[in-house]
Amino acid sequence: MKKIFFLIAAFAGSFAMNAQGIDLGIKAGANFSNFQGDIDSDGITSFHAGAALEINLVPSFSVQAEGLFSSQGGKAKYDADGAVGVAEDINLDYISVPVMAKFYIIPSKFSIMAGPQFSFLVNDADEAFETNSFDLAASGGVELKIIMGLFAQARYNIGLTDTFDNVDSKTGVFQLSVGYYF
């Protein structure tokens, strides 16, 4: 009896998922990032890559969650050991999980998106600063679905939490992405 109930529930769930329209895809692109706050920094260019899942709730609104590996940071300038203006690339690698609300301006083609991004530090290549292991950011951007599953995105993420302990330092990341929904 349990097996029959499970099969019926799975069958009904597949119809519900098909009706809502669930798209699974991959994406990759460039990150242009720097630090904002008390750290004097220039921008660096790095990358991000991962998977995207879009759940279409109604024709003009959907929710998109992503799992990304994102390399970001900045070229910090500071005084160290009597030297003034030491410049050092600070590269931080995160597993980022943005959850975006998408509003379609042109149905099934062009959307604007906004939402939070939760990032977990996986690699800290810097020893000069004590890096926090969690970063919360606010994200916003646009997406264009080009043709047959191919899409392009532009997004800006601004940090809401400090990147480093005891220093007012937040990340700012501009992302350009291309991807494909299967």
C-alpha positions in Angstrom: 0.0 0.0 0.0 2.9 2.4 0.8 4.5 1.7 -2.6 1.2 2.5 -4.4 0.8 5.7 -2.4 4.4 6.7 -3.1 3.9 6.1 -6.9 0.7 8.1 -7.0 2.4 11.0 -5.1 5.4 10.9 -7.4 3.2 10.8 -10.5 1.1 13.7 -9.2 4.3 15.6 -8.3 5.7 15.2 -11.8 2.5 16.8 -13.2 2.8 19.7 -10.7 6.4 20.2 -11.6 5.6 20.1 -15.3 2.8 22.6 -14.9 4.9 25.0 -12.9 7.8 24.8 -15.4 11.0 23.9 -13.8 14.2 24.7 -15.7 17.6 23.4 -14.7 20.7 24.9 -16.2 24.4 25.7 -16.0 26.1 29.1 -16.1 29.5 30.7 -16.0 31.0 34.1 -16.4 33.3 36.9 -15.2 33.4 38.6 -11.8 34.6 42.2 -11.5 35.0 42.8 -7.8 36.5 45.1 -5.2 36.2 46.0 -1.5 34.2 48.9 -0.2 34.6 50.6 3.2 37.8 51.2 5.1 40.0 49.1 2.8 41.5 51.1 -0.1 41.3 48.7 -3.0 41.2 48.4 -6.8 39.2 45.9 -8.7 40.2 42.5 -9.9 38.7 40.2 -12.5 37.9 36.6 -11.7 35.1 34.1 -12.5 32.0 32.2 -11.3 30.4 28.9 -12.5 27.7 26.6 -11.3 24.1 25.5 -11.7 20.8 27.4 -11.9 17.2 26.2 -11.1 14.3 28.3 -12.1 10.7 27.6 -10.9 8.1 29.4 -12.9 5.2 30.1 -10.6 3.1 32.2 -12.9 3.8 33.4 -16.5 5.3 36.7 -15.3 7.1 35.6 -12.1 9.5 32.9 -11.1 12.1 32.1 -8.5 15.6 31.2 -9.4 18.1 29.5 -7.0 21.7 28.9 -8.0 24.7 27.1 -6.6 27.9 28.8 -7.7 31.6 28.7 -7.1 32.6 32.3 -7.1 36.1 33.8 -6.9 36.2 37.4 -5.9 38.2 40.0 -4.0 40.2 43.1 -4.7 43.7 44.6 -4.9 44.1 46.0 -1.3 46.5 48.9 -0.6 47.8 49.3 2.9 50.9 50.1 5.0 53.0 47.2 6.2 56.4 46.9 7.9 57.2 50.6 7.2 56.3 50.3 3.6 53.6 52.7 2.4 51.1 51.7 -0.3 51.7 47.9 -0.4 49.4 46.4 -3.0 48.2 42.9 -2.7 45.6 40.8 -4.5 43.2 39.3 -2.1 41.4 36.4 -3.7 38.5 34.8 -1.8 36.7 31.8 -3.1 33.0 31.2 -2.1 30.2 28.7 -2.6 27.4 31.2 -3.3 23.7 30.5 -3.2 21.7 33.4 -4.7 17.9 33.2 -4.5 16.4 35.6 -7.0 12.8 36.7 -7.5 12.4 37.2 -11.3 9.8 39.5 -12.8 9.4 39.1 -16.6 9.1 42.4 -18.5 8.8 40.6 -21.8 7.2 37.2 -21.1 9.7 34.2 -21.4 12.4 36.6 -22.8 13.5 39.5 -20.6 13.4 39.7 -16.8 14.6 41.8 -13.9 15.7 40.0 -10.7 16.5 40.8 -7.1 17.1 38.8 -3.9 19.6 37.8 -1.3 22.9 35.9 -1.9 24.3 33.6 0.8 28.1 32.9 0.4 30.3 30.5 2.3 34.1 30.9 2.3 35.9 27.9 1.0 39.4 29.3 0.3 41.1 32.4 1.9 44.3 33.2 0.0 45.1 36.1 2.3 47.0 36.2 5.6 46.9 40.0 6.2 43.3 40.1 7.2 41.0 37.7 9.2 38.3 36.7 6.8 34.7 36.0 7.9 33.4 32.6 6.8 30.0 33.9 5.7 29.0 36.7 3.5 25.4 38.0 3.0 24.8 40.2 -0.1 21.9 41.9 -1.8 21.7 41.1 -5.6 19.9 42.6 -8.5 20.2 42.3 -12.3 18.7 41.4 -15.6 18.4 38.3 -17.7 17.8 37.8 -21.4 16.7 34.4 -22.7 18.2 34.4 -26.2 17.2 31.2 -28.0 16.7 27.5 -27.3 17.7 27.6 -23.6 20.7 30.0 -24.1 20.6 33.0 -21.7 22.8 35.9 -20.6 22.7 37.7 -17.3 24.2 40.9 -15.7 24.0 41.2 -12.0 25.5 43.3 -9.1 26.0 41.9 -5.6 26.7 44.3 -2.8 27.8 42.9 0.5 25.7 43.5 3.6 28.1 41.9 6.1 31.8 42.7 6.7 34.2 40.6 4.7 37.0 40.9 7.3 36.9 41.0 11.2 37.3 44.4 12.8 37.4 46.2 9.5 34.5 48.0 7.7 34.9 46.0 4.4 32.1 44.8 2.1 32.4 43.3 -1.3 31.0 44.7 -4.5 30.8 42.3 -7.4 29.5 42.9 -10.9 28.8 39.6 -12.8 28.4 38.9 -16.5 27.1 35.4 -17.2 26.1 33.1 -20.0 24.3 29.9 -19.5 22.0 27.2 -20.8 18.7 25.8 -19.5 18.2 22.1 -20.4 
